[in-house]
Amino acid sequence: MQKEFITYKMAQFTRRLTFEDLDQTTIQNVKRFLLDSIGCAFGGSLTDDVAIMRSFYNDMGGKEDASVINSARKLPVLNAALLNSLMIRALDYNDIYWEEDPSHPSDLIPAVLTPAEVLHKTGKELITAIVLAYEWEQRLCEFAKPGLRERKWHHATLTGFAAPLAAGKILDLSEEQLTHAVGISASHTFTLGVVTAGHLTMMKNTVDPMATQAGLQGALLAQRGYEGPAHVIDGKEGLVDTLGGRFDLDILLDGLGESFRINRCSMKAFPTEALTHTPLSAVLQLMKEKQIDKDSIEEVIIETIARAADILADPTKYDPQTRETADHSLPYCVAAVIVDGAVTPESFTQEKIFDPQIRALLPKIKVVVNEEFEKTFPALKQAAAKIKTKNGKTFRKVLDYPIGDYRTPMDEETLLKKFDSMVLAVTGQRRRDQIVAMVNQLEMVEDTAELMRLLKG
């Protein structure tokens, strides 16, 4: 084992972290993000892409080891992990962390939750592994300068490095095995940015779950003695050498254990791409504060950063045909929030996407780049909304970050309202209450299979 490489040092921290090392704020945030992810999974379980993937794996069959959320059928652990991750991701409603790179760290939760069920791990062990999933995913989002997304690679690439460490923690791998797990997974999970460019397809929400599955597979193979390259990050033809540019490797190790990155992750108030959130928040607040009627609007100008204009306002985004393109269309999301006063999963049904009121507003929405906002990103997530009315008045609102940002966290009432909107219709009140109670007391759970029994169909 080549212990001089950074993956081995990451493995050392992973191996040594215990539940007793965690502070109460970190533990509470794990519960909040887990509950939010479970809610997203129940909502996502009803989407077409999940239905296709579930049918694919059900037909494949195999050893019935692990539970699938909102399904009566168990599947092999790798297949269940991908499905559970896809459910969390499918609505684009799960959490968001965006520094140099964006990510949705909760995509990785099934890499630990699914094997934790099979291995009958405790709630404390699950909490610790989730902390590690967020820690590595978020640190990896910081160390490339500029981020991989700016180099036209998708952030699922980073998940292939983080997921095997989190999964390996649940599997109780040694430092050497953890290092091999990263090498196995990360050497084959590079993901093209094409999945979030131009016309979007079901792959937009599938590449991260696939990387999560690959991470678990890497950990399971390493457990059996399979080997992977320790130099997958900082060695010859590893990540740094291959992609070039600047990487700050110290970010991956500095201050480990002093505080935890999960406490700087944000929740989504809208089931849309992250850079839509501040503009949507600004439009909502401006219309409420100035009592602007939707029928009085002549023009809406959204000021944002260049990457948002590029990703979210290209010509395809002014004529979305699918949910995947609509929830990554800034003009569509702004039009929807003006017409309906909110953006929810129901905003992306085929009927709603072609709503005449929304379609009529799309040409009135302009997206422009604000160079001042470029200077503050990613420390701030600034955007502005300017609304011109038919009587000649103009109103403008600037926000530094959106509803749900970790600096203005979603309160418990709002979190539960979001959770209930996706869960109650499926579970009923009694099972919903049991799920919430168990998550809130997760450190007391002796067997995480008890939680999965509540989540299956």
TITORTI-724969 format. One record per residue (C-alpha): x, y, z; residue in three letters. Coordinates in steps of 0.5 Angstrom, whole numbers. Example, Ala and Ser with C-alpha at 12.3 -4.5 7.8 and 13.67 -1.06 7.14 Angstrom:
@c1->25 | c2->-9 | c3->16 | resn->ALA
@c1->27 | c2->-2 | c3->14 | resn->SER
//
This chain:
@c1->0 | c2->0 | c3->0 | resn->MET
@c1->3 | c2->7 | c3->-2 | resn->GLN
@c1->1 | c2->11 | c3->4 | resn->LYS
@c1->4 | c2->17 | c3->2 | resn->GLU
@c1->-2 | c2->19 | c3->-3 | resn->PHE
@c1->-8 | c2->23 | c3->0 | resn->ILE
@c1->-13 | c2->18 | c3->-1 | resn->THR
@c1->-9 | c2->14 | c3->4 | resn->TYR
@c1->-10 | c2->20 | c3->9 | resn->LYS
@c1->-17 | c2->21 | c3->7 | resn->MET
@c1->-18 | c2->13 | c3->9 | resn->ALA
@c1->-14 | c2->14 | c3->16 | resn->GLN
@c1->-19 | c2->20 | c3->18 | resn->PHE
@c1->-25 | c2->16 | c3->16 | resn->THR
@c1->-23 | c2->10 | c3->19 | resn->ARG
@c1->-22 | c2->13 | c3->26 | resn->ARG
@c1->-28 | c2->18 | c3->26 | resn->LEU
@c1->-33 | c2->15 | c3->32 | resn->THR
@c1->-40 | c2->18 | c3->34 | resn->PHE
@c1->-37 | c2->20 | c3->40 | resn->GLU
@c1->-33 | c2->25 | c3->36 | resn->ASP
@c1->-39 | c2->29 | c3->33 | resn->LEU
@c1->-42 | c2->35 | c3->37 | resn->ASP
@c1->-50 | c2->36 | c3->38 | resn->GLN
@c1->-51 | c2->41 | c3->32 | resn->THR
@c1->-47 | c2->36 | c3->27 | resn->THR
@c1->-52 | c2->30 | c3->30 | resn->ILE
@c1->-58 | c2->34 | c3->29 | resn->GLN
@c1->-56 | c2->36 | c3->22 | resn->ASN
@c1->-55 | c2->29 | c3->20 | resn->VAL
@c1->-62 | c2->28 | c3->22 | resn->LYS
@c1->-65 | c2->34 | c3->19 | resn->ARG
@c1->-62 | c2->32 | c3->12 | resn->PHE
@c1->-64 | c2->25 | c3->13 | resn->LEU
@c1->-71 | c2->27 | c3->14 | resn->LEU
@c1->-71 | c2->31 | c3->8 | resn->ASP
@c1->-68 | c2->26 | c3->4 | resn->SER
@c1->-73 | c2->21 | c3->6 | resn->ILE
@c1->-79 | c2->26 | c3->4 | resn->GLY
@c1->-75 | c2->27 | c3->-3 | resn->CYS
@c1->-75 | c2->20 | c3->-4 | resn->ALA
@c1->-82 | c2->18 | c3->-3 | resn->PHE
@c1->-84 | c2->24 | c3->-8 | resn->GLY
@c1->-78 | c2->22 | c3->-13 | resn->GLY
@c1->-81 | c2->14 | c3->-12 | resn->SER
@c1->-87 | c2->17 | c3->-16 | resn->LEU
@c1->-83 | c2->19 | c3->-22 | resn->THR
@c1->-83 | c2->16 | c3->-29 | resn->ASP
@c1->-75 | c2->15 | c3->-29 | resn->ASP
@c1->-76 | c2->11 | c3->-22 | resn->VAL
@c1->-81 | c2->7 | c3->-25 | resn->ALA
@c1->-77 | c2->5 | c3->-31 | resn->ILE
@c1->-71 | c2->4 | c3->-27 | resn->MET
@c1->-75 | c2->0 | c3->-21 | resn->ARG
@c1->-78 | c2->-4 | c3->-27 | resn->SER
@c1->-71 | c2->-6 | c3->-30 | resn->PHE
@c1->-68 | c2->-8 | c3->-23 | resn->TYR
@c1->-74 | c2->-12 | c3->-21 | resn->ASN
@c1->-74 | c2->-16 | c3->-28 | resn->ASP
@c1->-67 | c2->-17 | c3->-27 | resn->MET
@c1->-68 | c2->-20 | c3->-20 | resn->GLY
@c1->-63 | c2->-23 | c3->-16 | resn->GLY
@c1->-61 | c2->-24 | c3->-8 | resn->LYS
@c1->-67 | c2->-20 | c3->-4 | resn->GLU
@c1->-62 | c2->-17 | c3->1 | resn->ASP
@c1->-64 | c2->-9 | c3->1 | resn->ALA
@c1->-71 | c2->-5 | c3->2 | resn->SER
@c1->-73 | c2->0 | c3->-3 | resn->VAL
@c1->-76 | c2->6 | c3->-1 | resn->ILE
@c1->-84 | c2->6 | c3->-3 | resn->ASN
@c1->-83 | c2->-1 | c3->-5 | resn->SER
@c1->-85 | c2->-8 | c3->-3 | resn->ALA
@c1->-80 | c2->-12 | c3->-6 | resn->ARG
@c1->-73 | c2->-13 | c3->-4 | resn->LYS
@c1->-67 | c2->-13 | c3->-9 | resn->LEU
@c1->-59 | c2->-14 | c3->-9 | resn->PRO
@c1->-56 | c2->-9 | c3->-4 | resn->VAL
@c1->-52 | c2->-5 | c3->-10 | resn->LEU
@c1->-59 | c2->-5 | c3->-14 | resn->ASN
@c1->-63 | c2->-2 | c3->-8 | resn->ALA
@c1->-57 | c2->3 | c3->-7 | resn->ALA
@c1->-58 | c2->6 | c3->-14 | resn->LEU
@c1->-66 | c2->6 | c3->-14 | resn->LEU
@c1->-66 | c2->9 | c3->-7 | resn->ASN
@c1->-61 | c2->15 | c3->-9 | resn->SER
@c1->-65 | c2->16 | c3->-15 | resn->LEU
@c1->-71 | c2->17 | c3->-11 | resn->MET
@c1->-68 | c2->22 | c3->-7 | resn->ILE
@c1->-65 | c2->26 | c3->-13 | resn->ARG
@c1->-71 | c2->25 | c3->-18 | resn->ALA
@c1->-75 | c2->31 | c3->-16 | resn->LEU
@c1->-68 | c2->36 | c3->-16 | resn->ASP
@c1->-71 | c2->37 | c3->-9 | resn->TYR
@c1->-66 | c2->35 | c3->-5 | resn->ASN
@c1->-60 | c2->39 | c3->-1 | resn->ASP
@c1->-55 | c2->43 | c3->-5 | resn->ILE
@c1->-48 | c2->45 | c3->-3 | resn->TYR
@c1->-44 | c2->50 | c3->-8 | resn->TRP
@c1->-37 | c2->52 | c3->-7 | resn->GLU
@c1->-32 | c2->51 | c3->-13 | resn->GLU
@c1->-37 | c2->45 | c3->-15 | resn->ASP
@c1->-44 | c2->44 | c3->-14 | resn->PRO
@c1->-47 | c2->38 | c3->-11 | resn->SER
@c1->-52 | c2->34 | c3->-7 | resn->HIS
@c1->-49 | c2->30 | c3->-2 | resn->PRO
@c1->-55 | c2->27 | c3->0 | resn->SER
@c1->-55 | c2->23 | c3->-6 | resn->ASP
@c1->-49 | c2->19 | c3->-2 | resn->LEU
@c1->-54 | c2->17 | c3->4 | resn->ILE
@c1->-56 | c2->10 | c3->0 | resn->PRO
@c1->-49 | c2->8 | c3->0 | resn->ALA
@c1->-49 | c2->8 | c3->7 | resn->VAL
@c1->-56 | c2->7 | c3->9 | resn->LEU
@c1->-57 | c2->1 | c3->4 | resn->THR
@c1->-52 | c2->-3 | c3->7 | resn->PRO
@c1->-53 | c2->-1 | c3->14 | resn->ALA
@c1->-60 | c2->-4 | c3->14 | resn->GLU
@c1->-57 | c2->-11 | c3->11 | resn->VAL
@c1->-51 | c2->-11 | c3->16 | resn->LEU
@c1->-56 | c2->-9 | c3->22 | resn->HIS
@c1->-52 | c2->-3 | c3->24 | resn->LYS
@c1->-54 | c2->2 | c3->29 | resn->THR
@c1->-57 | c2->9 | c3->29 | resn->GLY
@c1->-50 | c2->12 | c3->31 | resn->LYS
@c1->-46 | c2->8 | c3->26 | resn->GLU
@c1->-51 | c2->11 | c3->21 | resn->LEU
@c1->-50 | c2->18 | c3->23 | resn->ILE
@c1->-42 | c2->17 | c3->23 | resn->THR
@c1->-42 | c2->15 | c3->16 | resn->ALA
@c1->-47 | c2->20 | c3->14 | resn->ILE
@c1->-43 | c2->25 | c3->17 | resn->VAL
@c1->-37 | c2->22 | c3->13 | resn->LEU
@c1->-41 | c2->22 | c3->6 | resn->ALA
@c1->-42 | c2->30 | c3->7 | resn->TYR
@c1->-35 | c2->31 | c3->9 | resn->GLU
@c1->-32 | c2->28 | c3->3 | resn->TRP
@c1->-37 | c2->30 | c3->-2 | resn->GLU
@c1->-37 | c2->38 | c3->0 | resn->GLN
@c1->-29 | c2->38 | c3->1 | resn->ARG
@c1->-28 | c2->35 | c3->-6 | resn->LEU
@c1->-33 | c2->41 | c3->-8 | resn->CYS
@c1->-28 | c2->46 | c3->-6 | resn->GLU
@c1->-21 | c2->43 | c3->-8 | resn->PHE
@c1->-21 | c2->44 | c3->-16 | resn->ALA
@c1->-20 | c2->52 | c3->-18 | resn->LYS
@c1->-24 | c2->53 | c3->-22 | resn->PRO
@c1->-29 | c2->47 | c3->-21 | resn->GLY
@c1->-30 | c2->41 | c3->-25 | resn->LEU
@c1->-36 | c2->44 | c3->-27 | resn->ARG
@c1->-33 | c2->50 | c3->-30 | resn->GLU
@c1->-28 | c2->45 | c3->-34 | resn->ARG
@c1->-34 | c2->41 | c3->-37 | resn->LYS
@c1->-34 | c2->35 | c3->-32 | resn->TRP
@c1->-40 | c2->34 | c3->-28 | resn->HIS
@c1->-40 | c2->34 | c3->-21 | resn->HIS
@c1->-42 | c2->26 | c3->-20 | resn->ALA
@c1->-35 | c2->25 | c3->-22 | resn->THR
@c1->-33 | c2->27 | c3->-15 | resn->LEU
@c1->-38 | c2->23 | c3->-12 | resn->THR
@c1->-34 | c2->17 | c3->-15 | resn->GLY
@c1->-29 | c2->19 | c3->-10 | resn->PHE
@c1->-33 | c2->20 | c3->-4 | resn->ALA
@c1->-38 | c2->15 | c3->-4 | resn->ALA
@c1->-33 | c2->9 | c3->-3 | resn->PRO
@c1->-31 | c2->12 | c3->3 | resn->LEU
@c1->-37 | c2->13 | c3->7 | resn->ALA
@c1->-40 | c2->6 | c3->4 | resn->ALA
@c1->-33 | c2->3 | c3->7 | resn->GLY
@c1->-34 | c2->6 | c3->14 | resn->LYS
@c1->-41 | c2->2 | c3->14 | resn->ILE
@c1->-37 | c2->-4 | c3->12 | resn->LEU
@c1->-32 | c2->-3 | c3->17 | resn->ASP
@c1->-26 | c2->-3 | c3->12 | resn->LEU
@c1->-19 | c2->-2 | c3->14 | resn->SER
@c1->-15 | c2->4 | c3->12 | resn->GLU
@c1->-12 | c2->0 | c3->6 | resn->GLU
@c1->-19 | c2->-3 | c3->4 | resn->GLN
@c1->-22 | c2->4 | c3->4 | resn->LEU
@c1->-16 | c2->7 | c3->0 | resn->THR
@c1->-17 | c2->1 | c3->-5 | resn->HIS
@c1->-24 | c2->2 | c3->-5 | resn->ALA
@c1->-23 | c2->10 | c3->-7 | resn->VAL
@c1->-19 | c2->7 | c3->-13 | resn->GLY
@c1->-23 | c2->2 | c3->-15 | resn->ILE
@c1->-29 | c2->7 | c3->-16 | resn->SER
@c1->-26 | c2->14 | c3->-18 | resn->ALA
@c1->-22 | c2->11 | c3->-23 | resn->SER
@c1->-28 | c2->9 | c3->-27 | resn->HIS
@c1->-34 | c2->14 | c3->-25 | resn->THR
@c1->-32 | c2->21 | c3->-29 | resn->PHE
@c1->-38 | c2->24 | c3->-32 | resn->THR
@c1->-39 | c2->29 | c3->-38 | resn->LEU
@c1->-42 | c2->35 | c3->-36 | resn->GLY
@c1->-47 | c2->34 | c3->-42 | resn->VAL
@c1->-52 | c2->31 | c3->-38 | resn->VAL
@c1->-54 | c2->38 | c3->-35 | resn->THR
@c1->-52 | c2->42 | c3->-42 | resn->ALA
@c1->-58 | c2->44 | c3->-47 | resn->GLY
@c1->-63 | c2->39 | c3->-48 | resn->HIS
@c1->-64 | c2->35 | c3->-41 | resn->LEU
@c1->-66 | c2->28 | c3->-40 | resn->THR
@c1->-67 | c2->23 | c3->-35 | resn->MET
@c1->-59 | c2->22 | c3->-34 | resn->MET
@c1->-59 | c2->29 | c3->-31 | resn->LYS
@c1->-61 | c2->26 | c3->-24 | resn->ASN
@c1->-58 | c2->19 | c3->-25 | resn->THR
@c1->-51 | c2->20 | c3->-26 | resn->VAL
@c1->-50 | c2->22 | c3->-18 | resn->ASP
@c1->-54 | c2->15 | c3->-16 | resn->PRO
@c1->-50 | c2->11 | c3->-21 | resn->MET
@c1->-43 | c2->14 | c3->-18 | resn->ALA
@c1->-46 | c2->13 | c3->-11 | resn->THR
@c1->-47 | c2->5 | c3->-13 | resn->GLN
@c1->-40 | c2->5 | c3->-16 | resn->ALA
@c1->-38 | c2->7 | c3->-9 | resn->GLY
@c1->-41 | c2->2 | c3->-6 | resn->LEU
@c1->-39 | c2->-3 | c3->-11 | resn->GLN
@c1->-32 | c2->-1 | c3->-10 | resn->GLY
@c1->-32 | c2->-2 | c3->-2 | resn->ALA
@c1->-35 | c2->-9 | c3->-3 | resn->LEU
@c1->-30 | c2->-11 | c3->-8 | resn->LEU
@c1->-24 | c2->-8 | c3->-3 | resn->ALA
@c1->-27 | c2->-12 | c3->3 | resn->GLN
@c1->-26 | c2->-18 | c3->-1 | resn->ARG
@c1->-19 | c2->-16 | c3->-3 | resn->GLY
@c1->-20 | c2->-13 | c3->-10 | resn->TYR
@c1->-15 | c2->-7 | c3->-11 | resn->GLU
@c1->-15 | c2->0 | c3->-14 | resn->GLY
@c1->-10 | c2->5 | c3->-15 | resn->PRO
@c1->-8 | c2->9 | c3->-9 | resn->ALA
@c1->-6 | c2->15 | c3->-13 | resn->HIS
@c1->-12 | c2->16 | c3->-16 | resn->VAL
@c1->-12 | c2->23 | c3->-14 | resn->ILE
@c1->-5 | c2->26 | c3->-14 | resn->ASP
@c1->-1 | c2->21 | c3->-17 | resn->GLY
@c1->1 | c2->20 | c3->-25 | resn->LYS
@c1->-5 | c2->20 | c3->-29 | resn->GLU
@c1->-10 | c2->21 | c3->-23 | resn->GLY
@c1->-15 | c2->26 | c3->-22 | resn->LEU
@c1->-10 | c2->32 | c3->-22 | resn->VAL
@c1->-5 | c2->30 | c3->-27 | resn->ASP
@c1->-11 | c2->28 | c3->-32 | resn->THR
@c1->-15 | c2->35 | c3->-32 | resn->LEU
@c1->-10 | c2->40 | c3->-30 | resn->GLY
@c1->-11 | c2->46 | c3->-28 | resn->GLY
@c1->-10 | c2->48 | c3->-20 | resn->ARG
@c1->-12 | c2->44 | c3->-15 | resn->PHE
@c1->-11 | c2->46 | c3->-7 | resn->ASP
@c1->-10 | c2->39 | c3->-4 | resn->LEU
@c1->-10 | c2->42 | c3->3 | resn->ASP
@c1->-17 | c2->43 | c3->3 | resn->ILE
@c1->-18 | c2->35 | c3->3 | resn->LEU
@c1->-15 | c2->35 | c3->10 | resn->LEU
@c1->-14 | c2->41 | c3->13 | resn->ASP
@c1->-18 | c2->42 | c3->20 | resn->GLY
@c1->-21 | c2->35 | c3->19 | resn->LEU
@c1->-25 | c2->33 | c3->25 | resn->GLY
@c1->-25 | c2->41 | c3->28 | resn->GLU
@c1->-32 | c2->42 | c3->25 | resn->SER
@c1->-36 | c2->38 | c3->20 | resn->PHE
@c1->-38 | c2->41 | c3->13 | resn->ARG
@c1->-45 | c2->38 | c3->14 | resn->ILE
@c1->-47 | c2->44 | c3->18 | resn->ASN
@c1->-45 | c2->48 | c3->12 | resn->ARG
@c1->-50 | c2->45 | c3->7 | resn->CYS
@c1->-56 | c2->48 | c3->5 | resn->SER
@c1->-63 | c2->45 | c3->4 | resn->MET
@c1->-68 | c2->47 | c3->-2 | resn->LYS
@c1->-74 | c2->50 | c3->-2 | resn->ALA
@c1->-76 | c2->49 | c3->-9 | resn->PHE
@c1->-75 | c2->43 | c3->-13 | resn->PRO
@c1->-71 | c2->46 | c3->-18 | resn->THR
@c1->-63 | c2->47 | c3->-20 | resn->GLU
@c1->-60 | c2->51 | c3->-15 | resn->ALA
@c1->-58 | c2->57 | c3->-18 | resn->LEU
@c1->-65 | c2->58 | c3->-19 | resn->THR
@c1->-67 | c2->59 | c3->-12 | resn->HIS
@c1->-64 | c2->66 | c3->-10 | resn->THR
@c1->-68 | c2->69 | c3->-16 | resn->PRO
@c1->-74 | c2->65 | c3->-15 | resn->LEU
@c1->-74 | c2->68 | c3->-7 | resn->SER
@c1->-73 | c2->75 | c3->-10 | resn->ALA
@c1->-79 | c2->75 | c3->-15 | resn->VAL
@c1->-83 | c2->72 | c3->-9 | resn->LEU
@c1->-81 | c2->77 | c3->-4 | resn->GLN
@c1->-81 | c2->83 | c3->-9 | resn->LEU
@c1->-89 | c2->81 | c3->-11 | resn->MET
@c1->-91 | c2->80 | c3->-4 | resn->LYS
@c1->-87 | c2->87 | c3->-1 | resn->GLU
@c1->-90 | c2->91 | c3->-7 | resn->LYS
@c1->-96 | c2->87 | c3->-8 | resn->GLN
@c1->-95 | c2->86 | c3->-16 | resn->ILE
@c1->-101 | c2->83 | c3->-19 | resn->ASP
@c1->-98 | c2->77 | c3->-24 | resn->LYS
@c1->-103 | c2->80 | c3->-30 | resn->ASP
@c1->-99 | c2->87 | c3->-29 | resn->SER
@c1->-92 | c2->85 | c3->-31 | resn->ILE
@c1->-89 | c2->88 | c3->-37 | resn->GLU
@c1->-82 | c2->85 | c3->-36 | resn->GLU
@c1->-78 | c2->81 | c3->-31 | resn->VAL
@c1->-70 | c2->82 | c3->-31 | resn->ILE
@c1->-66 | c2->77 | c3->-27 | resn->ILE
@c1->-59 | c2->79 | c3->-26 | resn->GLU
@c1->-55 | c2->73 | c3->-24 | resn->THR
@c1->-48 | c2->70 | c3->-25 | resn->ILE
@c1->-45 | c2->68 | c3->-32 | resn->ALA
@c1->-46 | c2->60 | c3->-31 | resn->ARG
@c1->-53 | c2->61 | c3->-29 | resn->ALA
@c1->-55 | c2->65 | c3->-35 | resn->ALA
@c1->-51 | c2->59 | c3->-39 | resn->ASP
@c1->-54 | c2->53 | c3->-36 | resn->ILE
@c1->-61 | c2->56 | c3->-34 | resn->LEU
@c1->-63 | c2->61 | c3->-40 | resn->ALA
@c1->-60 | c2->58 | c3->-46 | resn->ASP
@c1->-65 | c2->57 | c3->-52 | resn->PRO
@c1->-68 | c2->51 | c3->-50 | resn->THR
@c1->-70 | c2->53 | c3->-43 | resn->LYS
@c1->-75 | c2->58 | c3->-46 | resn->TYR
@c1->-79 | c2->52 | c3->-49 | resn->ASP
@c1->-78 | c2->46 | c3->-44 | resn->PRO
@c1->-81 | c2->40 | c3->-47 | resn->GLN
@c1->-80 | c2->36 | c3->-41 | resn->THR
@c1->-79 | c2->36 | c3->-33 | resn->ARG
@c1->-72 | c2->35 | c3->-33 | resn->GLU
@c1->-71 | c2->41 | c3->-38 | resn->THR
@c1->-76 | c2->45 | c3->-34 | resn->ALA
@c1->-73 | c2->45 | c3->-27 | resn->ASP
@c1->-67 | c2->47 | c3->-30 | resn->HIS
@c1->-70 | c2->53 | c3->-34 | resn->SER
@c1->-70 | c2->60 | c3->-30 | resn->LEU
@c1->-75 | c2->63 | c3->-35 | resn->PRO
@c1->-80 | c2->57 | c3->-34 | resn->TYR
@c1->-79 | c2->57 | c3->-26 | resn->CYS
@c1->-80 | c2->65 | c3->-25 | resn->VAL
@c1->-86 | c2->64 | c3->-30 | resn->ALA
@c1->-89 | c2->59 | c3->-25 | resn->ALA
@c1->-87 | c2->62 | c3->-19 | resn->VAL
@c1->-91 | c2->69 | c3->-22 | resn->ILE
@c1->-97 | c2->65 | c3->-24 | resn->VAL
@c1->-98 | c2->60 | c3->-18 | resn->ASP
@c1->-94 | c2->64 | c3->-12 | resn->GLY
@c1->-90 | c2->57 | c3->-11 | resn->ALA
@c1->-86 | c2->52 | c3->-15 | resn->VAL
@c1->-87 | c2->45 | c3->-12 | resn->THR
@c1->-86 | c2->38 | c3->-16 | resn->PRO
@c1->-93 | c2->39 | c3->-19 | resn->GLU
@c1->-90 | c2->45 | c3->-23 | resn->SER
@c1->-87 | c2->40 | c3->-27 | resn->PHE
@c1->-92 | c2->36 | c3->-30 | resn->THR
@c1->-93 | c2->36 | c3->-37 | resn->GLN
@c1->-100 | c2->39 | c3->-37 | resn->GLU
@c1->-97 | c2->45 | c3->-32 | resn->LYS
@c1->-91 | c2->45 | c3->-37 | resn->ILE
@c1->-95 | c2->47 | c3->-43 | resn->PHE
@c1->-100 | c2->52 | c3->-38 | resn->ASP
@c1->-102 | c2->58 | c3->-43 | resn->PRO
@c1->-101 | c2->63 | c3->-37 | resn->GLN
@c1->-94 | c2->60 | c3->-36 | resn->ILE
@c1->-92 | c2->60 | c3->-44 | resn->ARG
@c1->-94 | c2->67 | c3->-45 | resn->ALA
@c1->-90 | c2->70 | c3->-39 | resn->LEU
@c1->-83 | c2->66 | c3->-42 | resn->LEU
@c1->-82 | c2->71 | c3->-47 | resn->PRO
@c1->-82 | c2->77 | c3->-42 | resn->LYS
@c1->-77 | c2->74 | c3->-38 | resn->ILE
@c1->-70 | c2->76 | c3->-39 | resn->LYS
@c1->-63 | c2->73 | c3->-36 | resn->VAL
@c1->-57 | c2->78 | c3->-35 | resn->VAL
@c1->-50 | c2->77 | c3->-32 | resn->VAL
@c1->-49 | c2->82 | c3->-26 | resn->ASN
@c1->-41 | c2->82 | c3->-26 | resn->GLU
@c1->-41 | c2->84 | c3->-19 | resn->GLU
@c1->-45 | c2->78 | c3->-17 | resn->PHE
@c1->-39 | c2->74 | c3->-20 | resn->GLU
@c1->-34 | c2->77 | c3->-15 | resn->LYS
@c1->-38 | c2->75 | c3->-9 | resn->THR
@c1->-40 | c2->68 | c3->-12 | resn->PHE
@c1->-39 | c2->62 | c3->-9 | resn->PRO
@c1->-39 | c2->66 | c3->-2 | resn->ALA
@c1->-45 | c2->69 | c3->-3 | resn->LEU
@c1->-51 | c2->66 | c3->-8 | resn->LYS
@c1->-53 | c2->73 | c3->-10 | resn->GLN
@c1->-58 | c2->75 | c3->-15 | resn->ALA
@c1->-63 | c2->80 | c3->-17 | resn->ALA
@c1->-70 | c2->81 | c3->-20 | resn->ALA
@c1->-73 | c2->87 | c3->-23 | resn->LYS
@c1->-80 | c2->87 | c3->-25 | resn->ILE
@c1->-83 | c2->92 | c3->-30 | resn->LYS
@c1->-90 | c2->93 | c3->-30 | resn->THR
@c1->-95 | c2->96 | c3->-35 | resn->LYS
@c1->-96 | c2->102 | c3->-32 | resn->ASN
@c1->-89 | c2->104 | c3->-32 | resn->GLY
@c1->-87 | c2->102 | c3->-25 | resn->LYS
@c1->-80 | c2->98 | c3->-24 | resn->THR
@c1->-79 | c2->95 | c3->-17 | resn->PHE
@c1->-72 | c2->91 | c3->-16 | resn->ARG
@c1->-70 | c2->86 | c3->-10 | resn->LYS
@c1->-63 | c2->84 | c3->-9 | resn->VAL
@c1->-62 | c2->78 | c3->-5 | resn->LEU
@c1->-55 | c2->75 | c3->-2 | resn->ASP
@c1->-58 | c2->68 | c3->-2 | resn->TYR
@c1->-64 | c2->64 | c3->-2 | resn->PRO
@c1->-69 | c2->61 | c3->3 | resn->ILE
@c1->-66 | c2->55 | c3->6 | resn->GLY
@c1->-59 | c2->57 | c3->5 | resn->ASP
@c1->-55 | c2->54 | c3->12 | resn->TYR
@c1->-54 | c2->62 | c3->14 | resn->ARG
@c1->-62 | c2->62 | c3->14 | resn->THR
@c1->-64 | c2->55 | c3->15 | resn->PRO
@c1->-71 | c2->52 | c3->14 | resn->MET
@c1->-74 | c2->52 | c3->21 | resn->ASP
@c1->-77 | c2->45 | c3->23 | resn->GLU
@c1->-85 | c2->47 | c3->21 | resn->GLU
@c1->-82 | c2->49 | c3->14 | resn->THR
@c1->-78 | c2->43 | c3->14 | resn->LEU
@c1->-84 | c2->38 | c3->16 | resn->LEU
@c1->-89 | c2->42 | c3->11 | resn->LYS
@c1->-84 | c2->40 | c3->5 | resn->LYS
@c1->-83 | c2->33 | c3->8 | resn->PHE
@c1->-91 | c2->32 | c3->9 | resn->ASP
@c1->-92 | c2->34 | c3->2 | resn->SER
@c1->-89 | c2->28 | c3->-1 | resn->MET
@c1->-90 | c2->23 | c3->4 | resn->VAL
@c1->-97 | c2->24 | c3->8 | resn->LEU
@c1->-101 | c2->22 | c3->1 | resn->ALA
@c1->-96 | c2->15 | c3->1 | resn->VAL
@c1->-96 | c2->13 | c3->8 | resn->THR
@c1->-102 | c2->16 | c3->12 | resn->GLY
@c1->-101 | c2->20 | c3->18 | resn->GLN
@c1->-99 | c2->14 | c3->23 | resn->ARG
@c1->-93 | c2->11 | c3->19 | resn->ARG
@c1->-91 | c2->18 | c3->17 | resn->ARG
@c1->-91 | c2->20 | c3->25 | resn->ASP
@c1->-87 | c2->14 | c3->26 | resn->GLN
@c1->-82 | c2->15 | c3->21 | resn->ILE
@c1->-81 | c2->22 | c3->24 | resn->VAL
@c1->-80 | c2->20 | c3->31 | resn->ALA
@c1->-75 | c2->15 | c3->29 | resn->MET
@c1->-71 | c2->20 | c3->25 | resn->VAL
@c1->-71 | c2->24 | c3->31 | resn->ASN
@c1->-68 | c2->19 | c3->36 | resn->GLN
@c1->-64 | c2->16 | c3->31 | resn->LEU
@c1->-58 | c2->15 | c3->36 | resn->GLU
@c1->-62 | c2->11 | c3->40 | resn->MET
@c1->-64 | c2->6 | c3->34 | resn->VAL
@c1->-60 | c2->-1 | c3->35 | resn->GLU
@c1->-62 | c2->-4 | c3->28 | resn->ASP
@c1->-63 | c2->1 | c3->22 | resn->THR
@c1->-67 | c2->-5 | c3->19 | resn->ALA
@c1->-72 | c2->-2 | c3->23 | resn->GLU
@c1->-72 | c2->5 | c3->20 | resn->LEU
@c1->-72 | c2->1 | c3->13 | resn->MET
@c1->-78 | c2->-3 | c3->15 | resn->ARG
@c1->-82 | c2->4 | c3->16 | resn->LEU
@c1->-80 | c2->6 | c3->9 | resn->LEU
@c1->-81 | c2->1 | c3->4 | resn->LYS
@c1->-88 | c2->0 | c3->1 | resn->GLY
//
